[in-house]
Amino acid sequence: MAKKRPQTKAKRPQLDDAEVPVVGAREPCPCGSGRRYKACHGRTAAQATTALVQRPFEGLAGECDWVALRELVPAATVELTLRDGLPEGVPSVTLATVLPMAWPALRRDDGSVLLGLQNDTASGDISRDLADTLARALTADPGTPVQGRRAPADGPRLQDLLAPEGAFEPEVHSGFEFWVPDPENATPDVTASLERANAAAIPTVRLQGVDAAYWCETPDKNHLRWVMPHEEERLLDALARLHAAGRSSLGEGTRLVGSFRAHGLTVPVWDLPSEVTAQDIEKPAAEFAERLAEALATDAPLTHDERRARGGLTNRQVTLS
């Protein structure tokens, strides 16, 4: 019987782990070892994954809008202000919900930086991963995308890089044309990516009278999704008080149907008739905000009906992150 030839383990190239981009578990490892990623640098990544940060955007201006742009809004941009000012040769830094080809970041030909928010991240701290991508984008060669990687465990977070003061005012777009300042010279890959993204985008509008509330249009009905900063248990109590009293709707034909839980915040959701526009809902939303403030200030124990209403809202809660 022929003897089995001894197996030798493939040697993994001696690379800085942080330089190896993150890929699918079954794809070849980018380090060139010949192994699948999960059996090579992916194993190191799994061991190095940081503990989940429940509220990664806490402390940033506009935390509720950060959550909305990460989870709910298809196409939007926000100009970011860096704590130490813009480096030489970088005219602007813009946060975008999504970038072409799902790039984590892009340094444009003019030196400006686009940072993508809705990409998968390699650790449990989205803020640290985004900060690492941003820092590398600031020094990337103009005209090049920045690939994802595992951020160093002791690296900065967005809270360290971005100015804490000032407004965070998202501009919601009907499509992704902001990707391409010069459409005639876009590559075929970018043009195709733009067409796919535009076809899938759900029409969305940010309300002006209240914070972090987004109207969206779907084929059967419209919705209002409102990211709120209040502590979850207190907010659910307040919503239950209003719901039991018949004061949780936003007008005729509208209904509070439940909530999302996303990045440590609660996002109540209303169904709206298909004919109700974002403009139509501005005044009812502002009036609801006043009713909610009163309910949040109430400390009395929940009544039987209020407890039932709270149970119904809790049962219809979905966790997005």
Protein Blocks (a to p, Z undefined) as FASTA:
>chain_A
ZZdddddddddddddfklpccddfkbccfklnopafklmmmmmmmmmpccddfblmgoia
hklmmmmmmmmmmbdcdddddfkopaehiabdcddfbaghhiabdcdfkopacddfkbcc
fbfblklmmmmmmmmmmmmcehiacddddddfkbccfklmpcfedcddddddfblklmmm
blmlpcfklmmmmmmmmmmpccddddfkbghiacdddfkbccdddddfbdfklmmmmmmm
mmmnopabgbehiacfbdcdeehiacddddddfklcfklmmmmmmmmmmmmmmmmmpcbd
cdfklmmmmmmmmmmpccfZZ
